[in-house]
Amino acid sequence: MPEDKVTKNGVHIDVTPAHRSQEDEVDRLVNLGACRVDIGQGTTPWVVMAGPEGNEFCVMPAIGPGDQVEPV
């Protein structure tokens, strides 16, 4: 588990899988060293994660060919 965060991330990345499900992408990222993070997001359609160095990012729901991604 990453250490407690002392400052905000300079850049926040959102990953949107196009060729696998959201859960498959989360599993793939966990196998690469990332972990799920609970920042009090409650019930959201995205999964908050942190890389091995503690930088947070989100895995959005998967999209398929022709799907439109709406800005948040």
C-alpha positions as CSV (number, residue, x, y, z in Angstrom):
1,M,0.0,0.0,0.0
2,P,1.4,3.5,-0.9
3,E,2.4,5.8,2.0
4,D,0.1,8.6,3.0
5,K,-0.1,11.4,0.5
6,V,1.5,14.7,1.5
7,T,0.7,16.8,-1.5
8,K,-1.8,16.6,-4.4
9,N,-0.8,14.9,-7.6
10,G,0.4,17.3,-10.2
11,V,-1.4,15.4,-13.0
12,H,-4.4,13.1,-12.7
13,I,-4.8,10.4,-15.3
14,D,-8.1,8.7,-16.2
15,V,-7.7,5.4,-18.0
16,T,-10.7,4.3,-20.2
17,P,-10.2,0.7,-21.5
18,A,-11.4,0.1,-25.0
19,H,-10.5,-3.5,-25.6
20,R,-11.3,-5.1,-22.2
21,S,-13.7,-4.7,-19.4
22,Q,-13.1,-2.2,-16.6
23,E,-12.6,-5.1,-14.1
24,D,-10.1,-6.8,-16.4
25,E,-8.2,-3.6,-16.8
26,V,-8.2,-3.1,-13.0
27,D,-6.9,-6.7,-12.6
28,R,-4.2,-6.1,-15.2
29,L,-3.0,-2.9,-13.4
30,V,-3.0,-4.7,-10.0
31,N,-0.8,-7.4,-11.6
32,L,1.5,-4.6,-12.7
33,G,1.8,-3.2,-9.1
34,A,-1.1,-0.7,-8.8
35,C,-3.6,-1.0,-5.9
36,R,-7.2,0.1,-5.3
37,V,-7.6,3.2,-3.2
38,D,-10.5,4.4,-1.1
39,I,-10.5,8.2,-1.0
40,G,-14.2,8.3,0.0
41,Q,-15.5,8.2,-3.5
42,G,-18.6,6.3,-2.5
43,T,-20.5,4.6,-5.3
44,T,-19.0,5.9,-8.5
45,P,-18.7,4.2,-11.9
46,W,-14.9,4.6,-11.8
47,V,-12.2,2.8,-9.8
48,V,-9.6,4.9,-8.0
49,M,-6.2,3.3,-8.0
50,A,-2.6,4.3,-7.1
51,G,0.6,3.2,-8.9
52,P,3.6,1.8,-7.0
53,E,4.8,5.3,-6.2
54,G,1.4,6.4,-4.8
55,N,0.2,8.5,-7.8
56,E,-3.6,8.2,-8.0
57,F,-5.5,7.6,-11.2
58,C,-9.0,6.4,-12.2
59,V,-10.1,3.5,-14.3
60,M,-13.3,4.6,-16.1
61,P,-16.0,2.2,-17.4
62,A,-15.0,0.5,-20.6
63,I,-16.1,1.9,-23.9
64,G,-16.8,0.0,-27.2
65,P,-16.3,1.0,-30.8
66,G,-18.4,4.0,-31.6
67,D,-19.2,4.9,-28.0
68,Q,-19.0,8.6,-27.1
69,V,-17.2,9.7,-24.0
70,E,-19.0,12.5,-22.2
71,P,-16.8,15.1,-20.4
72,V,-17.2,15.1,-16.6
